[in-house]
Amino acid sequence: MTVTEENGGADTPKRSPGHGATRARLGLVAGLAGLLLLVAVEVTWGLAGRAPAIRYTPPAHSGDGAIAVSPAVTFIVHPTVDGLQAAFESAAYDLEDIRSKRTPVPRLRLFMLPRDLPEITDVDERKTVFLSLALPLILEANAHIAVERRRLRYAIERRAAGQKLPQDLEDWLAGLAKRYKGSTDQLEVLLRRVDTVPPSLVLAQAATESGWGTSRFAIEGNAIFGQWTTTGAKGLVPLGRPEGETYMVRSFDRLIDSVSAYLLNLNTHRPYRDFRKMRAELRRAGEPLDGTKLAGGLQHYSETGQEYVDLLRGIIRKNRLSPLDRATLGDTLIEFAWGV
């Protein structure tokens, strides 16, 4: 598969080197730019004495997307497949209910993939585990973008009405435009970039690029989309990399950082202009974003072109991912019992 570097405008497609969750409790709700985010607090719930967890304080706002401004939260580390499945069952989290009943998807603070995921021999079971752990992360990353999009639309409406924007909003717009490689003088163009991606399409690409979460890059580096880097960012050296080459598969501190970087990639890089154009047309027509349709705009994600598009559409269809485009993020947090 091919992806592009996250290096501030490098548009050259690269060939990916490989293919390829206890009890649910109501969490504490914290506001962030109008978005309700669930914060798992160790002291409040006693989580530190119940499960392997770390306290993660996100870095300063970075080029990797809005997810970087999340409040400090507790993330579960060193999960096992058994622990994930027990957590999902206790939380009554079931993909079939999401598809048919549209029950809310609980939030999942998962630091990394379970290292024993590749050991699942039943293909359908492995797929279900991967889809179940990836969906909450995708919905959360999309939610951050949705907040930014709403604020951007507010700025556009105020300008259209001839109103002067407050300085804090102007400053925010400048940062947003820089991150999305746009201009504060062309907010309508920027709006085309600041938008969500249907979960079905994200899931299909994550499954393809990570081998359903079993690739070395996914397990060791949270790299579930196989993005390459040559810019000095953290990464893993592909086995068999030719002598003299410097590229690496970019690694991430958290799984959700990988999702955030992938979304920014589709929303900013030149090879995906067709994808963004198609998405904007659906928006103008008042139609929901459809992963199967929008897959047609990713022919440049891979050197195989239309064959890659057909592959993604086949994965969406075979694994019944389209109903997940209507999934919503709930206010419950999946909690892990100690020792699983």
N, C-alpha and C positions, 0 to 999 in steps of 0.2 A: 504494500500500500504506500501511497505517497502523502506526505504532509509537508508543511512549510515551517521554516524556522520562526520562532517567536522573538525576533530581534529587531523590532522597530522598523519594519518595512521590507525585509527580505522576502521576495515573492517567488523565489525559485523553488519549484516542487522538489521534494526529496523522496527517495524510496525508503519506506520503512523497512527495517531489517528483520521484522518478524511479525507473525500473526498470533498470528495466532490464526442475627443477626441475630429468671428474667421476667421481667414484668414491665408493663407499660404504665408509666405514671405521668400525670399532668405536670408539665415542667413549668419553670418560671418564665414569664413572658417579658421580654425586654424590647423596647422600641428602638429601631434603627432606621432613620430617614423614612418614617411612616410604616416600616415593615415590622411585623411582630416576629421576633426571633426567640426561639426557645433556648434558654440557657440552663445547662445542667450544672448545678453548683454542688461541689463535693461536700461542703460543710452541711448544707441544708438536707441533702438526701443521704448523707453518709456513704456516698458512692465510692470514696477512696478505700473504704474498708470492705467493699463488696466485689470489686472487679479491678483488673489491671487497668489503670487509667492515668492520664497525664493532664496537667493543666496547661493548656496551650494559649498563649497570648499572641495574636496575629501581629505581623510586622506592620510598619507604617504603610500607608496607602501606596501600592506599587503598580507597576504596569501590567500585572497579571489579572486585574479586574476588581470588581467591587467586593468580592468575597474577602479581600484583605482587610476590610474595615469592620468585619464581624467582631462582636465583643468576645472577650476571653471566655472560652467554654471548655468543658471536660471532654476529652476524646478517649475512646476505648482503644487500647493498644494490645497487640499480641492476641487477636481473636482466633478462635478455632471454628471450623465448620460446624461442629456439634454445638458450640456456644451460640453461634449465629442462628442455627435452626431452632434451638431451644428458646432463644430470645424472640424470634419471629412468632413461634407458636404461642408463647405466653402473652405476647402483645396482640394476638389475633390478627397478625399481619399476613395477608394471603393475597397473592397476585390475582387469583380468580375473583375474589371479592372486589378488588380494585377495578377489574375489567367489567364485571357484570353489575355490581351494586354501587360502584363509584364511591366506596368508602375512602375516607382520607388516608393518606400515606403517613405513617408515623415518622418522626425525625430520627435520624441515625447518626450518632457522632462516632464514626469509625475512622480511625487513624490510618489503617492500612488493610490490605486484603489478608484473609487468613492464608497462612503459608501452606496449609494442607489442602487448599482448594484443588490443586492439580491432582490430588490423590483420589478424588471422587471418580469412580469408574463409570457410574451411571450418567450418561450424557445429559439426559433430561433433568436429573437432580442438580448437576453442576450448573446447567443453564439457569435453573430456577434460583439457586443461591446467588449467582452473579447478578441476575436481573433484580432480585430483591434488595441486594445491598447497594446497587448502583442507582436505582430509581430515586430514593430519597435525596441522594447527593445532587442528582441532576435537577430535581425540583427546587432544591434550595438555591443552587447557583442561578437557575432561571429566575427565581424570585427576586434576587438581588438586581438582576438586569431589569426586571419589570418595574421595580421601584425607581431606578434611574430613568427608565423610559417615561414613567408618569411625570417625573420632575422636569424632564426635558420638554415634554409636551406642554407643561404649565408655562415654562419659559417661552416657548414658541407662541403660545396664545397671548401672553402679556406683551410680547414684542409686536404681534399683529394688531393688538389694540392700541399701540402707540404708547405703552407704559414703560417707564424706565425700570430696569431690573435692579434690585438691591445688590450691593457690592458682593455680599457673600454668595449670592446666586451666580453672579458673573464669574467669581473666582471658581466656583464649582464647575461651571460650564467650561472654563478654560482647562481645568484638569481632565474633565470628561473628553473634551475634544482631543487633547493630547494623547490620551490612552487609546482612543478609538481612531486615531490618525485622521481627524477631521478638522473642521474650522468652526469657530464661534460665529463666523459671518454666514455660514450655510447650515443652519440648524436643521432644516428639513432633510438635507443630505445626511447629516449626522444621525437623524432619527431612523434612517434606513439601516444604520449599523447597530444602534443600541436597541436590540430586540432579542427575544428568546428564540430557542431552537426546540422543535418538537421532541419530547422525550423518546418517542419511537426511533427517530433518526439518530439521536445521541446514543441510545442503547445499541442500535445496530452497528454503529461505527466502533463503539467501545468493545463490543463482542468480537468484531472482525479484527481490530488492531491489537487486541490483547489475547486472542485465543480464548475468549470467554474467561478472562482473568487468570490464565495459567502461564503467560509468558514470563520470562525472567525479568523483563523490564517492568511488568505490572507488579510482580511479587516483591521485587527488591527496590523498585523506585517509584511505586505508585503511578507509573506511566501507562495508563490504560488507553491512550490514543497514539502512542508511539511517536511523539513529536521529536524532531531532531534539533540539535543546537550546535553551533560552532562559536558561540559568543562568550564562553567562559562560565555559563550557567552550570549548575550541578547536573551531572549526567552519568550514564553508564556506557562503557565502551562496548560496542557490539563485538561478539566473537567473530573472528575472521575479518576484522576491519583491515583494509589494505594498508600497507606501510606507507607512511607519509600523509595519510588522511587524519583529520582532526575532529571530525564530527562525532557526536555522542547522542544517545537517546536521552532526552532531558528527563531528570528525576524531580520529584516533588516531595515536600515535607508531609503533605496530607493528600488523601485521595481527592478531596473536593478541590484542591488546588489544581490538580490535573484537569478536572472538569472545567474549572473556571478558565484556565489557559486555552483549552480547546475551543470553548465558546468564543473567546476573544479572537482566536485564530480565524474562525469562520466569519466573524463579524468585521474583520479589518483587512484581511489579505486579498490581494488582487485576483488570484485565481478563483475566488468564490464570489465574484461580482454577480454571476448568473444566479447563484443561490439567493443572494440578498435581493436581487431584482424580483425573482419569483415570489419571495416572502412578502415584499412590499406590495406586489400586485394582489396577493391574497388579502392583505390588510385593507387595501383600498376597496376591494370587492366585498368586504365584511365577512369573509369566509374564515373558518378556523385554520390554523397552521397545521398542515397535514404532512407528516414525515415521508409518506410514500411519494407524494408529489414533489416535495422539496429535495428529495434524493436526486432528482434529475438535474439539480444545479451543482452537483458535486462531481461531475465527470473529471475535473482536474485534480481531485484529491488523490487519484491514483493514476499510474502510467497506463493502466488497462482501460481507462476511460469509461465507456458505456458498460463494459463488462462489470466494472466496480459498482456502477449505479444499479445494475440488475442484481448484483450480489446483495446489496443493501436492501433492495426491495424484497428479495427472496427471504432474507432474514426477518424482515418486518412481518411479512405475510405468514411464514411458517411458524414463527414464535408468537403470533398474535399480539404484536406490539402496538398496533394502531389505537386500540382502546385506551392505552396508557397515555396517549396525548391529552386525554381529558382528566388525568389524575390531578389531585390537589394535595397540598401538603397540610397535614393536620397539626394539632397542638400537643400530641403525646410524644413521649421520648422512649425509645427502646432502651431498656435497662438490662444489664447483664448480671447474672449471678456469679459469685466468686468461684474461680477454679474451672470455668468452662470456656 
